[in-house]
Amino acid sequence: MRNPLADKVVDIKPSGIRKFFDIVSEMQDAISLGVGEPDFDTPWHIRDEGIYSLEKGRTFYTSNAGLKDLRQEICNTIRRKQGVSYDWQHEVLVTVGGSEAIDIGLRAMCNPGDEVLIPQPSYVSYEPCAILAGATPVIIDLKAENEFRLTAEELEAAITDKTKVLILPFPNNPTGAIMEKSDLEAIAKVIEEHDIFVMSDEIYSELTYKEKHVSIVSLPGMKERTIYINGFSKAYAMTGWRLGYCCGPAAIIQQMTKIHQFAIMCAPTTSQYAAVEALKNGDPDIEEMRTAYNQRRRFLMNAFREMGLECFEPYGAFYVFPCIKEFGMTSEEFATRFLEEEKVAAVPGTAFGDSGEGYLRISYAYSLEKLKTAIGRLGHFVEKLRAEQKNK
């Protein structure tokens, strides 16, 4: 029998995140600090709207692009928060999570040989999606000394005559880095000069702890060349509802909708009804969760200072990215030993690209009590490693 598998799929490495959690699930008293998922329940008024839609028998397909009410509310929200207007009929598509928007956006925009710029460390799906779209991923290594922000110089150096799309993953998973308005203005000049398009993944836009998040679509000339991606998983603790959306130029959204209608049909109907309620009345829930995350973030940064562990201060998402280079181990070795010896799972930085080597992703989407226990174990582990180094 001939090989039934496609080479480009076989050649994609599996996600480096899952391995550790498979082990944790079998380990007694283990604590996981690895999952990128809020520890809050979906707010009751949002769940209630989903339940009500089921009780009313609203279980049919919606239009391919999504419920009219939801698309209108998405436009209202972006106008309110970013001062940017989209046409709900032609410039908005409701997707199965933000991840689907990344996938079909790249498929709609890329021809074979087109280059997609991917700043790393970043979310694990960008590179595989670019490959599956027939494009060539080009990695830009972000640096700790720049607080893992993308600089205009780094962007300029990576652009060639084949560059088509820049993925902009901020606020960032795994580093927690943000891009402020001045950072975005600097790269916007380069983007316009070279006539490239942007896919801005802003799924963590509501979870920032410095100034209010600024989207690149709010800058002059950027809305016309940007696919703006967001969703409900992180801001409203709706990961299992599988709902996201994208906004962009009508010509691109039209082609994305074409792929979506053939591959998916429409996003889950119940989730869409619940999402309308989230956008209309969910701001207080976001504020409550953001306050809790910020308290945990400050606790972790203080704990790292006390144990002398280097970590730049992140102002977005719900991750910290401490540096473990002092121990002379790879990220994978450190994470494996930490799990085996202290029963705490964290994700090696290399799961998010080679430039994550020497770092560890720790999520603070966990209760303060659980974080205190886990960080106590980390402190013990760090002391043990430093003692080992002294005795060498």
C-alpha positions as CSV (number, residue, x, y, z in Angstrom):
1,M,0.0,0.0,0.0
2,R,1.3,3.5,-0.8
3,N,1.8,6.1,1.9
4,P,-1.6,7.6,2.7
5,L,-0.1,10.7,4.4
6,A,0.8,14.1,3.2
7,D,4.5,14.9,3.8
8,K,3.9,18.5,4.8
9,V,1.5,17.3,7.6
10,V,3.8,14.5,8.8
11,D,6.8,17.0,8.9
12,I,5.0,19.3,11.3
13,K,6.2,18.7,14.9
14,P,3.4,18.0,17.4
15,S,2.7,20.7,20.0
16,G,5.4,20.8,22.8
17,I,2.7,21.8,25.3
18,R,0.7,18.6,25.6
19,K,3.5,16.2,26.6
20,F,3.8,17.6,30.1
21,F,0.1,17.6,30.8
22,D,-0.3,14.0,29.8
23,I,2.3,13.2,32.5
24,V,0.6,15.5,35.1
25,S,-2.8,13.8,34.7
26,E,-1.2,10.5,35.9
27,M,0.8,12.1,38.7
28,Q,-0.7,12.4,42.2
29,D,-0.4,15.8,44.0
30,A,1.0,17.4,40.9
31,I,0.3,21.0,40.1
32,S,0.0,22.3,36.6
33,L,0.9,25.8,35.7
34,G,0.8,25.2,32.0
35,V,-2.6,25.5,30.6
36,G,-3.5,28.7,28.8
37,E,-7.1,28.7,30.1
38,P,-8.9,31.0,32.6
39,D,-9.7,29.4,35.9
40,F,-12.9,31.3,36.1
41,D,-16.3,29.9,35.1
42,T,-18.1,31.6,32.3
43,P,-20.1,34.4,34.0
44,W,-23.6,33.2,34.8
45,H,-25.5,35.8,32.7
46,I,-23.6,34.6,29.6
47,R,-24.3,30.9,30.4
48,D,-27.9,31.8,31.0
49,E,-28.3,33.4,27.6
50,G,-26.9,30.2,26.0
51,I,-29.4,28.1,28.1
52,Y,-32.2,30.4,27.1
53,S,-31.4,30.0,23.4
54,L,-31.5,26.2,23.8
55,E,-34.9,26.4,25.6
56,K,-36.2,28.5,22.8
57,G,-35.1,25.9,20.3
58,R,-32.6,28.1,18.6
59,T,-30.5,25.2,17.4
60,F,-30.3,25.7,13.7
61,Y,-27.4,26.9,11.5
62,T,-26.8,30.6,11.5
63,S,-25.6,32.4,8.3
64,N,-22.1,31.4,7.3
65,A,-20.7,34.7,8.6
66,G,-22.5,34.5,11.9
67,L,-25.6,35.9,13.6
68,K,-26.5,39.4,12.4
69,D,-26.9,40.6,16.1
70,L,-23.4,39.2,17.0
71,R,-21.7,40.8,14.0
72,Q,-23.3,44.1,14.8
73,E,-22.3,43.8,18.5
74,I,-18.7,43.0,17.5
75,C,-18.6,46.2,15.4
76,N,-20.1,48.2,18.3
77,T,-17.5,46.8,20.7
78,I,-14.5,47.6,18.4
79,R,-15.9,51.1,17.8
80,R,-16.3,51.7,21.5
81,K,-12.9,50.3,22.5
82,Q,-10.6,51.2,19.6
83,G,-12.5,53.9,17.7
84,V,-12.5,51.9,14.5
85,S,-15.7,51.2,12.4
86,Y,-16.3,48.0,10.5
87,D,-19.2,47.1,8.2
88,W,-20.9,44.1,9.9
89,Q,-22.2,42.8,6.6
90,H,-19.0,42.6,4.6
91,E,-16.0,43.0,7.0
92,V,-16.8,40.6,9.9
93,L,-16.7,36.8,10.1
94,V,-17.6,34.7,13.2
95,T,-15.2,31.7,13.5
96,V,-14.7,28.6,15.6
97,G,-12.3,30.3,18.0
98,G,-9.6,32.7,17.0
99,S,-7.6,29.7,15.8
100,E,-9.9,29.1,12.8
101,A,-9.5,32.7,11.8
102,I,-5.6,32.3,11.8
103,D,-5.9,29.2,9.7
104,I,-8.4,30.4,7.0
105,G,-6.9,33.9,7.0
106,L,-3.5,32.5,5.9
107,R,-5.1,30.1,3.4
108,A,-7.1,33.0,1.9
109,M,-4.1,35.3,1.6
110,C,-1.1,33.1,0.8
111,N,0.1,31.7,-2.5
112,P,2.9,29.0,-2.6
113,G,6.2,30.6,-1.9
114,D,4.8,33.7,-0.1
115,E,6.6,34.4,3.2
116,V,4.8,34.9,6.5
117,L,6.7,36.7,9.2
118,I,6.2,35.1,12.6
119,P,7.7,36.8,15.7
120,Q,8.7,34.1,18.3
121,P,8.3,33.1,21.0
122,S,4.6,33.0,20.2
123,Y,1.5,30.8,20.0
124,V,2.2,27.4,18.6
125,S,-0.4,27.4,15.7
126,Y,1.1,30.2,13.6
127,E,3.9,28.3,12.0
128,P,1.9,25.1,11.2
129,C,-0.9,27.1,9.8
130,A,1.5,29.0,7.5
131,I,2.9,25.7,6.3
132,L,-0.5,24.2,5.7
133,A,-1.4,27.3,3.7
134,G,1.5,26.6,1.4
135,A,3.5,29.6,2.6
136,T,7.0,29.8,3.9
137,P,7.3,30.8,7.6
138,V,10.1,33.2,8.4
139,I,10.9,33.5,12.1
140,I,11.8,36.8,13.8
141,D,13.5,36.1,17.2
142,L,12.2,38.5,19.8
143,K,14.6,39.5,22.5
144,A,14.3,39.9,26.3
145,E,16.3,43.1,26.2
146,N,13.4,44.6,24.1
147,E,10.9,43.1,26.5
148,F,10.0,40.7,23.7
149,R,8.5,43.5,21.6
150,L,8.9,43.6,17.9
151,T,11.1,46.5,16.8
152,A,11.0,48.2,13.4
153,E,14.7,47.2,12.9
154,E,13.9,43.5,13.4
155,L,10.9,43.7,11.1
156,E,12.9,45.6,8.4
157,A,15.7,43.0,8.5
158,A,13.3,40.1,7.9
159,I,11.4,41.5,4.9
160,T,12.2,40.2,1.4
161,D,10.4,40.7,-1.9
162,K,8.4,37.5,-1.1
163,T,7.0,38.7,2.2
164,K,3.2,38.8,2.2
165,V,1.9,38.7,5.8
166,L,3.2,39.7,9.2
167,I,1.6,38.0,12.2
168,L,1.4,40.3,15.1
169,P,0.9,38.3,18.3
170,F,0.3,40.9,21.1
171,P,-0.5,40.8,23.9
172,N,1.8,37.8,23.7
173,N,1.5,34.1,24.6
174,P,3.9,32.9,26.1
175,T,5.9,36.0,27.2
176,G,3.1,38.4,28.3
177,A,4.7,41.1,26.2
178,I,2.7,44.0,24.9
179,M,3.1,46.5,22.1
180,E,2.3,50.1,23.1
181,K,1.1,52.7,20.6
182,S,4.7,54.1,20.0
183,D,5.9,50.5,19.2
184,L,3.1,50.0,16.8
185,E,3.6,53.3,15.0
186,A,7.3,52.4,14.4
187,I,6.5,49.1,12.7
188,A,3.4,50.6,10.9
189,K,5.8,52.8,8.8
190,V,7.8,49.7,7.8
191,I,4.6,47.7,6.9
192,E,3.3,50.5,4.7
193,E,6.7,51.1,3.0
194,H,6.9,47.5,2.0
195,D,3.2,47.0,1.3
196,I,2.7,43.9,3.4
197,F,-0.4,42.7,5.2
198,V,-0.9,42.2,8.9
199,M,-2.7,39.4,10.9
200,S,-3.1,40.9,14.3
201,D,-4.0,38.2,16.9
202,E,-5.4,40.2,19.8
203,I,-7.1,37.4,21.8
204,Y,-5.6,38.8,25.0
205,S,-6.5,42.4,24.3
206,E,-8.7,42.7,27.4
207,L,-6.0,41.4,29.7
208,T,-3.4,44.2,30.0
209,Y,-2.1,45.7,33.2
210,K,-0.4,48.9,32.1
211,E,-2.2,51.2,29.7
212,K,-5.3,50.4,27.8
213,H,-4.6,48.1,24.8
214,V,-4.1,49.8,21.5
215,S,-4.8,47.9,18.3
216,I,-2.8,48.4,15.2
217,V,-6.1,48.8,13.2
218,S,-6.5,52.1,15.0
219,L,-3.5,53.6,13.3
220,P,-3.8,55.5,10.0
221,G,-3.6,53.2,7.0
222,M,-3.5,50.0,9.0
223,K,-7.2,48.9,9.0
224,E,-7.1,48.5,5.2
225,R,-4.2,46.0,5.4
226,T,-5.0,44.1,8.6
227,I,-7.0,41.1,9.6
228,Y,-8.0,41.8,13.2
229,I,-8.5,38.6,15.2
230,N,-10.2,38.3,18.6
231,G,-12.5,36.1,20.5
232,F,-14.3,35.2,23.7
233,S,-12.1,32.5,25.3
234,K,-9.7,34.6,27.4
235,A,-11.7,37.8,28.1
236,Y,-14.9,36.0,29.1
237,A,-13.6,32.6,30.2
238,M,-15.4,30.9,27.3
239,T,-12.7,28.5,26.1
240,G,-15.0,25.5,25.6
241,W,-17.6,27.6,23.7
242,R,-15.2,27.7,20.8
243,L,-16.0,31.2,19.4
244,G,-13.9,33.9,17.8
245,Y,-14.1,36.4,15.1
246,C,-12.1,38.4,12.6
247,C,-12.6,41.8,10.9
248,G,-10.8,43.1,7.8
249,P,-11.0,44.3,4.3
250,A,-14.2,43.0,2.5
251,A,-12.2,41.3,-0.2
252,I,-10.2,39.2,2.2
253,I,-13.2,38.4,4.5
254,Q,-15.2,37.3,1.5
255,Q,-12.6,34.7,0.6
256,M,-12.2,33.6,4.3
257,T,-16.0,33.2,4.5
258,K,-15.8,31.0,1.4
259,I,-13.3,28.6,3.0
260,H,-15.3,28.7,6.3
261,Q,-18.6,27.8,4.6
262,F,-17.1,24.8,2.9
263,A,-15.1,23.6,5.9
264,I,-17.2,24.6,8.9
265,M,-20.6,25.9,7.7
266,C,-21.0,28.2,10.8
267,A,-19.8,28.7,14.3
268,P,-21.8,27.0,17.1
269,T,-25.2,28.7,17.3
270,T,-25.6,28.5,21.1
271,S,-22.2,30.0,21.6
272,Q,-23.1,32.9,19.3
273,Y,-26.3,33.8,21.3
274,A,-24.2,33.7,24.5
275,A,-21.5,35.9,22.9
276,V,-24.0,38.7,22.1
277,E,-24.7,38.9,25.9
278,A,-21.0,38.8,26.7
279,L,-20.3,41.8,24.4
280,K,-23.3,43.8,25.6
281,N,-23.0,43.3,29.4
282,G,-19.6,41.5,30.1
283,D,-17.3,44.5,30.8
284,P,-17.7,44.2,34.6
285,D,-16.8,40.5,34.4
286,I,-13.6,41.3,32.5
287,E,-12.6,43.9,35.1
288,E,-13.1,41.5,37.9
289,M,-11.0,38.8,36.2
290,R,-8.3,41.3,35.1
291,T,-8.0,42.5,38.8
292,A,-7.5,39.0,40.0
293,Y,-4.9,38.2,37.3
294,N,-3.0,41.4,38.1
295,Q,-2.8,40.5,41.8
296,R,-1.4,37.1,40.8
297,R,1.0,38.6,38.3
298,R,2.4,41.0,41.0
299,F,2.7,38.1,43.4
300,L,4.8,36.1,40.9
301,M,7.1,39.0,40.0
302,N,7.7,39.6,43.7
303,A,8.4,35.9,44.3
304,F,10.9,35.8,41.4
305,R,12.7,38.8,42.8
306,E,12.9,37.2,46.2
307,M,14.4,34.0,44.8
308,G,16.8,36.0,42.5
309,L,15.2,34.5,39.3
310,E,15.5,36.8,36.3
311,C,12.1,37.7,34.7
312,F,11.1,40.8,32.7
313,E,7.8,42.3,33.8
314,P,5.0,41.2,31.5
315,Y,2.0,43.6,31.1
316,G,-0.4,41.4,29.1
317,A,-2.1,38.0,28.9
318,F,-1.8,35.7,32.0
319,Y,1.8,34.4,31.7
320,V,5.2,35.1,33.0
321,F,8.4,34.0,31.2
322,P,11.2,33.6,33.7
323,C,14.8,33.1,32.5
324,I,16.5,29.8,33.6
325,K,19.8,30.2,31.7
326,E,21.8,30.4,34.9
327,F,21.3,26.7,35.5
328,G,23.1,25.5,32.4
329,M,20.1,23.4,31.3
330,T,17.8,23.4,28.3
331,S,14.3,24.6,28.9
332,E,13.1,21.0,28.3
333,E,15.6,19.6,30.9
334,F,14.6,22.1,33.5
335,A,10.8,21.6,33.0
336,T,11.3,17.8,33.1
337,R,13.3,17.8,36.3
338,F,10.9,20.4,37.9
339,L,8.0,18.1,37.1
340,E,9.7,14.9,38.2
341,E,11.3,16.3,41.4
342,E,8.8,18.9,42.6
343,K,5.6,17.7,40.8
344,V,4.9,21.1,39.1
345,A,4.3,21.3,35.4
346,A,5.4,24.4,33.4
347,V,6.0,24.6,29.7
348,P,9.5,24.8,28.2
349,G,10.0,28.1,26.3
350,T,11.1,26.1,23.3
351,A,7.5,24.9,22.8
352,F,6.9,28.4,21.4
353,G,9.9,28.5,19.1
354,D,13.7,28.1,19.3
355,S,14.1,31.6,20.7
356,G,12.2,30.4,23.8
357,E,15.3,28.4,24.8
358,G,16.4,29.3,28.3
359,Y,12.9,30.3,29.4
360,L,9.9,28.7,31.1
361,R,6.2,29.7,30.6
362,I,4.3,29.8,33.8
363,S,0.6,30.6,33.6
364,Y,-1.1,32.5,36.4
365,A,-4.6,31.4,35.4
366,Y,-4.8,29.6,38.7
367,S,-5.9,30.4,42.2
368,L,-3.4,32.4,44.4
369,E,-3.4,29.5,46.8
370,K,-2.3,27.0,44.1
371,L,0.3,29.6,42.8
372,K,1.8,30.0,46.3
373,T,2.2,26.2,46.7
374,A,3.8,25.9,43.2
375,I,6.1,28.9,43.7
376,G,7.2,27.5,47.0
377,R,8.2,24.3,45.2
378,L,10.0,26.4,42.5
379,G,12.0,28.2,45.2
380,H,13.0,24.9,46.7
381,F,14.0,23.5,43.2
382,V,16.0,26.7,42.4
383,E,17.9,26.5,45.7
384,K,18.7,22.8,45.0
385,L,20.0,23.6,41.5
386,R,22.2,26.4,42.8
387,A,23.6,24.1,45.5
388,E,24.4,21.5,42.8
389,Q,26.3,24.1,40.9
390,K,28.3,25.2,43.9
391,N,29.3,21.6,44.6
392,K,30.5,20.9,41.1
